[in-house]
Every structure is written in structure tokens, then in C-alpha cells.
Amino acid sequence: MPTVPKSMRAAAIDRSGGPALLKIHRLAVPSVGPGEVLIEVETAGVGSWDGDIRGGWWPGDERPKFPLVLGTDGSGVVAAVGSRVRRLKVGDRVYGYSWLNPKGGFYAEYAAVKAEHAAPIPGTLDLRRAGAVPVSGLTALQGIDDALHVKRGERIIIHGAAGAVGSLAVQFAKLRGARVLATASGRDGVALVRRLGADVAVDGKHGDILAAARRFAPDGVDAVLALAGEGIAPCLDALRRPGGRVAYPNGVEPAPRKRRGIKMKSYDAAAGVREFERLTRAVDQARLKVPIGAEYPLARASDAHRRVDEHVLGKVVLRVGR
């Protein structure tokens, strides 16, 4: 059995505010409850929602306790298991997702999460790239499968396809047999989504999305996965009516506005044993490419937060393991 230290390095905040407040702290390693696992973190994902939480946003009435360790997902090796855990064991290489974890997030050398919120990493990924997948992968796959119910032969638009979620959604949509029109920012974004398998790629800020969509699907596209709110109108104009579908993760701003004859659904990614099993299968079947747009050591978590607000392709991650 590996020896788990009593304290750890973590990037945490002592109050709400800007990126500069993220500092290295020496904190106690979180305790492991009966249904939890302790993960020695290798890679932590960095998302825009982390910045929202750092800045003071918090859902519900209960306020966070400081110092607050951020980070909703990541990867690593199981260092300890709770007394009721049977599915995972010490030494397993896992990836996990834990939203608003009261024991702290993945910006730390150790994270304790519910066992059902962690799973063995897919065979086609290493620990580094697996750490970039959980939140983005669950959001992408559940958007394609559960919110839109994409079927083989359908034509869909993925708006904001070069980001952390969109870059994976393009590949999951192709895995399901759809034809994909992807919008992305800049020449580099357009080139990326083409490499990931998009049938058509359009610059979402400077290209004519509606004209491209009408060439792509003269009778109207079947569905839109909206991962960005800005510039969404031409995508909605391209939907077939009646019966076109739109899905978007909660938090996309501005949210798409309802239109007559179009089914619209917002959703949150769910994590659990079955959800991770389905994600792992899809990752392996697609031989998923996981673009990492920027990588920082734990001590530069503040720089990672600044980077997320800039033009970035794929996912920003923190390298926690030494």
C-alpha cells in the first residue's frame, strides 16, 4: 500500500476575485469516506466555470468554505479507497468528475471523490489526456446522444466546435454516423475541426454560416449543438421546420431563444457509473483525439485561468503530478 501524506500542495483561493488570488497552499489531504476514493492527481482540467466560481458565482444558498480548491475534473492514480468501494482499487489509473465537491477539487495533489464519479481511464488515452476529458466528454456525448438523439445520416451543426467540448462533440457525432458542419473561430480553429472529422468547417465570426448550411443541407439541418451563444442565429435559421432540434449546456450565454417549430433543450452533464462506462466506450470506439490547447504547472493556475478567457483550441489543463 502506498503511503499517503498528511498534507499536500493545492492551488486555492482565500476569497472571491480575480485570477491572481489563486495561490499555492499547503493543506491537509482530504479524508476518504466509505463510498469515496482518494486520487493522487496527475492532470486537472481547467474550465470557464472554474473562473466563474473563483469570481464569486456559486449555485444555491450555501456558500463555499475557504480556502477553496477549484477544479471539477482530472485524472490520476487511486491512492486509497473507502470501506464500501469494490469497483476501484488502489493503483487504478482513473479519471473523474466532481462538481462543487465540499472536500475540494482537482487543483491539488490529492482529491477525494465519490467512487461513482471516477472510472478507469479509456485504453486509448494516457493519464495526461484523460484528465482533460471528464467534464468536456460527458457534456459532449450527452449532448449528442441524450439531448439531441443524433442518428446515422443526420446533418447537424456544432457551433463552437474548436473548444474543449466541441472538439470532442465533433468526433462523437461522427461516431454516431452523422454529417457535421462545424463552426470555429479563426483559421486555426477551422483547421482543427477539419482534422477532427468535420465534413464542413466555417469561421463562425467571419464566414457565412447560413449559406454554408444551406449548401450542406438544402432541406435544413436536423439538429444544432450550441456550445457558444454568440453568432448562433444563422445556425437556428438553417434548421428544418418543423422538427429541428437544438441542445445547449446550461451556462451558454446568450442562451438560444425559442423558435416556433423547433425543439429546444438545455442540459447539464451527469456523472455516474453508467455515464462513465458509456463515455469510456465512446472514447475508445472513436479513438478520440483530445486537443490540449495549453498546459501549466500547478503553481501557474492563475495563468491557466487567464488563458481560458483567450482564444484557445481544445482544453486548458494543469500538470499536477511531478
Residue pairs with C-beta under 8 A, 6 or more apart in sequence:
1 90
2 40
2 79
2 90
2 91
4 29
4 38
4 79
4 80
4 110
5 29
6 28
6 29
7 26
7 27
7 28
7 29
8 26
8 27
8 28
8 29
8 108
8 109
8 110
9 24
9 25
9 26
9 108
9 109
9 298
10 24
10 25
10 26
10 27
10 67
10 69
10 104
10 107
10 108
10 109
10 298
11 22
11 23
11 24
11 25
11 69
11 70
11 71
11 107
11 108
11 298
11 299
11 301
11 318
12 22
12 23
12 25
12 27
12 66
12 67
12 68
12 69
12 70
12 104
12 107
12 108
13 21
13 22
13 23
13 54
13 66
13 67
13 68
13 70
14 21
14 23
14 66
14 67
15 21
15 66
16 54
16 55
16 56
17 54
17 55
17 56
18 54
18 55
19 51
19 54
19 302
19 303
19 305
19 306
20 302
21 54
21 302
22 54
22 70
22 107
22 301
22 302
22 305
23 302
24 298
24 299
25 67
25 69
27 67
27 69
27 104
27 108
29 38
29 109
29 110
30 38
30 103
30 104
30 110
30 111
30 112
31 103
31 112
32 38
32 80
32 81
32 82
32 112
33 82
33 112
34 82
34 83
34 84
34 85
35 82
35 84
35 85
35 114
35 115
35 116
36 81
36 82
36 85
36 112
36 113
36 114
36 115
37 78
37 80
37 81
37 82
37 85
37 88
37 94
37 96
37 112
37 113
37 115
37 118
38 78
38 79
38 80
38 81
38 110
38 111
38 112
39 74
39 75
39 76
39 77
39 78
39 79
39 94
39 96
39 106
39 110
39 111
39 112
39 113
39 118
40 76
40 77
40 78
40 79
40 109
40 110
40 321
41 74
41 75
41 76
41 106
41 108
41 109
41 110
41 111
41 131
41 320
41 321
42 74
42 75
42 76
42 77
42 127
42 128
42 131
42 319
42 320
42 321
43 74
43 75
43 76
43 127
43 128
43 129
43 130
43 131
43 132
43 317
43 318
43 319
43 320
43 321
44 71
44 73
44 74
44 105
44 106
44 107
44 131
44 298
44 317
44 318
44 320
45 71
45 72
45 73
45 74
45 106
45 131
45 132
45 133
45 134
45 135
45 136
45 164
45 315
45 316
45 317
45 318
46 71
46 301
46 304
46 305
46 307
46 308
46 315
46 316
46 317
46 318
47 72
47 73
47 135
47 136
47 164
47 308
48 251
48 308
48 309
49 72
49 251
50 70
50 71
50 72
50 305
50 308
51 305
51 308
51 309
53 64
53 68
53 70
54 70
54 305
58 64
58 100
59 100
64 100
65 102
68 104
69 104
69 105
69 107
69 108
69 111
70 105
70 107
70 301
71 105
71 106
71 107
71 108
71 111
71 318
72 97
72 98
72 99
72 100
72 101
72 105
72 106
72 134
72 135
73 95
73 96
73 97
73 98
73 106
73 131
73 133
73 134
73 135
74 95
74 96
74 106
74 111
74 131
74 134
74 320
75 93
75 94
75 95
75 96
75 121
75 127
75 128
75 130
75 131
75 133
75 134
76 93
76 94
76 111
76 127
76 131
76 320
76 321
77 91
77 92
77 93
77 94
77 127
78 88
78 89
78 90
78 91
78 92
78 94
78 118
79 90
79 110
80 90
81 88
81 89
81 90
81 115
82 115
84 115
85 115
87 115
87 273
88 94
88 115
88 118
88 119
88 120
92 120
93 120
93 121
93 127
93 130
94 118
94 119
94 120
94 121
95 118
95 119
95 121
95 130
95 131
95 133
95 134
96 106
96 111
96 113
96 117
96 118
96 119
96 134
97 113
97 117
97 118
97 134
97 135
97 138
97 269
97 271
98 105
98 106
98 111
98 113
98 114
98 117
98 271
99 271
101 111
101 112
101 113
103 111
103 112
103 113
104 111
104 112
105 111
106 131
106 318
106 320
107 298
107 301
107 318
107 320
108 320
109 298
109 320
116 271
116 272
116 273
117 271
117 272
117 276
118 276
119 273
119 276
119 277
119 279
119 280
120 280
121 127
121 130
121 280
122 130
122 133
122 279
122 280
122 283
122 284
122 288
123 284
124 283
124 284
124 287
124 288
125 133
125 283
125 288
125 290
127 321
128 292
128 317
128 319
129 290
129 292
131 317
132 164
132 290
132 292
132 314
132 315
132 317
133 168
133 279
133 283
133 288
133 290
134 271
134 279
135 164
135 269
136 164
136 165
136 167
136 168
136 315
137 168
137 279
137 282
137 283
137 288
138 269
138 270
138 271
138 275
138 276
138 279
139 165
139 249
139 269
140 165
140 166
140 168
140 169
140 172
141 168
141 169
141 172
141 278
141 279
141 282
142 267
142 269
142 270
142 275
143 165
143 169
143 225
143 247
143 248
143 249
143 267
144 150
144 169
144 172
144 173
144 176
144 178
144 225
145 172
145 176
145 278
146 267
147 225
147 247
147 265
147 267
148 156
148 223
148 225
148 245
148 247
148 265
149 245
150 156
150 173
150 176
150 178
150 222
150 223
151 176
151 177
151 178
152 176
152 177
152 178
153 177
153 178
153 179
154 178
154 179
154 222
154 223
155 178
155 179
155 180
155 181
155 216
155 217
155 221
155 222
156 173
156 178
156 179
156 180
156 181
156 221
156 222
156 223
156 224
156 225
157 180
157 181
157 182
157 183
157 209
157 213
157 221
157 223
157 224
157 225
157 235
157 238
158 166
158 169
158 170
158 173
158 180
158 181
158 182
158 183
158 193
158 198
158 224
158 225
158 227
159 166
159 183
159 204
159 224
159 225
159 226
159 227
159 228
159 231
159 232
159 235
160 166
160 183
160 184
160 204
160 226
160 227
160 228
161 167
161 169
161 170
161 180
161 182
161 183
161 184
161 189
161 193
161 196
161 198
161 201
161 227
162 182
162 184
162 185
162 188
162 189
162 190
162 192
162 193
162 313
162 314
163 227
163 228
163 312
163 313
163 314
164 314
164 315
164 316
165 227
165 249
166 182
166 184
166 193
166 225
166 227
167 192
167 193
167 196
167 289
167 290
167 291
167 313
167 314
167 315
168 288
168 290
169 225
169 227
170 180
170 182
170 193
170 196
170 197
170 198
171 196
171 197
171 286
171 288
171 289
172 282
172 286
173 180
173 225
174 180
174 197
174 286
175 282
175 285
175 286
179 199
179 216
180 197
180 198
180 199
180 200
181 198
181 199
181 200
181 201
181 202
181 212
181 213
181 216
181 217
181 221
182 193
182 194
182 196
182 198
182 200
182 201
182 202
183 201
183 202
183 203
183 204
183 207
183 209
183 228
183 231
183 235
184 190
184 192
184 193
184 201
184 202
184 203
184 204
185 203
185 204
185 205
185 311
186 203
186 205
186 311
187 203
188 313
189 203
189 311
189 313
190 201
190 202
190 203
191 201
192 291
192 313
192 314
193 201
194 201
195 289
196 289
196 291
199 216
200 212
200 215
200 216
202 208
202 209
202 212
204 228
204 231
205 231
208 234
209 231
209 234
209 235
209 238
210 234
210 237
210 238
213 221
213 234
213 235
213 237
213 238
214 238
217 238
217 240
219 240
220 238
220 239
220 240
220 241
220 244
221 235
221 238
221 239
221 240
221 244
222 239
222 240
222 243
222 244
222 245
223 239
223 244
223 245
223 246
223 247
224 232
224 235
224 236
224 238
224 239
224 244
224 245
224 246
224 247
224 256
225 247
225 248
226 232
226 235
226 246
226 247
226 248
226 252
226 256
227 248
227 249
227 252
228 252
229 248
229 252
229 253
229 254
229 255
229 256
230 254
232 254
232 256
236 246
236 256
236 259
236 262
239 245
239 246
239 259
239 262
241 260
241 261
241 262
242 261
242 262
243 261
243 263
244 261
244 262
244 263
245 262
245 263
245 264
245 265
246 256
246 262
246 263
246 264
246 265
247 264
247 265
247 266
247 267
248 255
248 256
248 265
248 266
248 267
249 266
249 267
249 268
249 269
250 266
250 267
250 268
255 266
256 264
258 264
282 288
290 314
290 315
291 313
291 314
291 315
292 314
292 315
292 316
292 317
293 307
293 312
293 313
293 314
293 315
293 316
294 304
294 307
294 312
294 316
294 317
295 316
295 317
295 318
295 319
296 303
296 304
296 307
296 316
296 317
296 318
296 319
297 318
297 319
298 318
298 319
298 320
301 318
304 316
304 317
304 318
307 316
308 316
